[in-house]
Amino acid sequence: MVEISEFKGNKVIILKRDENDKYPFSFGLSKAKLILEHLDEIKKFVESNS
């Protein structure tokens, strides 16, 4: 589940496992860009540690 919201006047994306997720993961545009820049490394990390 994905939501777009605002925090202190800035847009954030919120990732939830489901509607009742107590600990959603949220981040703004600069962190989203950083994640996209390193997406291949993140995928490798997940694959090697699953």
ZAMARGU-4260 file (C-alpha; in steps of 0.2 Angstrom, whole numbers, plus 5000, padded with zeros to 4 digits):
<rodrens>
0) 5000/5000/5000 | 5007/5017/4995 | 5001/5034/5001 | 5007/5052/4996 | 5006/5064/5011
5) 5014/5080/5017 | 5026/5083/5032 | 5031/5100/5037 | 5025/5107/5020 | 5035/5094/5010
10) 5028/5079/5000 | 5032/5062/5007 | 5028/5044/5001 | 5022/5032/5014 | 5024/5013/5011
15) 5014/5001/5021 | 5013/4982/5022 | 4994/4984/5024 | 4981/4995/5030 | 4984/4992/5048
20) 5004/4993/5047 | 5009/5001/5064 | 5026/5006/5057 | 5025/5013/5039 | 5041/5018/5030
25) 5040/5036/5024 | 5053/5047/5015 | 5054/5063/5005 | 5060/5067/4987 | 5078/5068/4991
30) 5079/5051/4999 | 5068/5044/4985 | 5081/5051/4972 | 5095/5042/4983 | 5085/5026/4983
35) 5083/5027/4964 | 5101/5030/4961 | 5106/5015/4971 | 5092/5003/4967 | 5103/4990/4959
40) 5113/4989/4975 | 5097/4988/4986 | 5091/4974/4975 | 5108/4964/4977 | 5107/4967/4996
45) 5090/4960/4997 | 5094/4945/4985 | 5110/4941/4995 | 5102/4942/5012 | 5085/4933/5009
</rodrens>
